[in-house]
Amino acid sequence: MWGSIPNTVAVLRRIERFSAWLAVPTIDQRRAFAQRHVEWGRELIARHRQYVEELKESGRDTEAAEQFLLVLERTQKVFERDLADLERWQ
């Protein structure tokens, strides 16, 4: 049915490459995905800032929460740069 093993492997690799090619998103799809990341990131940062404030108000230690907030903010900058790069393609 499939022929020799080496031939079968070659055919399966071609199918795999073709499938990967079909899954490549368009620039508009990538832009929409990046926009969602930016929006979600902004919401998450706003909620986490509120959480840090609540910890401060209750007199609890905020060091770990503040460090995590810094990570979120750095990640957000990456998402925003990615979106800006994609928007230049228009």
C-alpha positions in Angstrom: 0.0 0.0 0.0 2.6 2.6 1.1 5.5 1.1 -0.7 8.9 1.1 0.9 9.6 2.5 4.4 11.9 5.3 3.2 9.3 6.3 0.6 6.6 6.3 3.2 8.7 8.5 5.5 9.4 10.9 2.7 5.7 11.2 1.9 4.8 11.7 5.5 7.4 14.5 5.8 6.0 16.2 2.7 2.5 16.0 4.2 3.8 17.4 7.5 5.5 20.3 5.8 2.4 21.1 3.7 0.2 21.0 6.8 2.6 23.4 8.6 2.5 25.7 5.6 -1.3 25.8 5.7 -1.3 26.8 9.3 0.9 29.9 8.8 -1.3 32.9 9.9 -1.8 35.9 7.7 -0.4 39.2 8.8 -4.0 40.3 9.7 -4.4 37.2 11.8 -1.1 37.8 13.5 -2.0 41.5 14.1 -5.4 40.5 15.7 -3.6 37.9 17.9 -1.1 40.5 19.0 -3.8 43.0 19.7 -5.6 40.5 21.9 -2.3 39.9 23.8 -1.9 43.6 24.3 -5.4 44.1 25.6 -5.3 41.0 27.9 -1.9 42.2 29.2 -3.3 45.7 30.0 -6.3 44.1 31.9 -4.0 41.7 33.8 -1.6 44.5 34.8 -4.5 46.7 36.0 -6.0 43.8 38.1 -2.5 43.0 39.5 -1.9 46.7 40.4 -5.2 46.6 42.3 -4.1 43.5 44.1 -0.8 45.1 45.1 -2.7 48.1 46.5 -5.1 45.8 48.4 -2.1 44.0 49.9 -0.5 47.4 50.9 -3.8 48.6 52.5 -4.0 45.4 54.6 -0.4 45.8 55.7 0.8 42.6 54.1 4.1 42.0 52.3 4.0 43.1 48.7 7.5 42.3 47.6 6.6 39.2 45.6 3.5 40.8 44.1 5.5 43.8 43.1 8.2 41.7 41.5 5.6 39.8 39.5 4.1 43.1 38.4 7.5 44.1 37.0 7.6 40.8 35.0 4.1 41.5 33.7 5.0 45.0 32.7 8.2 43.9 30.9 6.2 41.2 29.1 3.6 43.8 28.1 6.4 45.9 26.5 7.3 42.9 24.3 3.7 42.4 23.3 3.3 46.1 22.5 6.5 46.2 20.4 5.4 43.1 18.5 2.1 44.8 17.7 3.8 48.0 16.6 6.0 46.0 14.3 3.0 44.2 12.8 1.1 47.5 12.4 4.0 48.9 10.3 3.3 46.2 7.7 0.0 47.8 6.7 
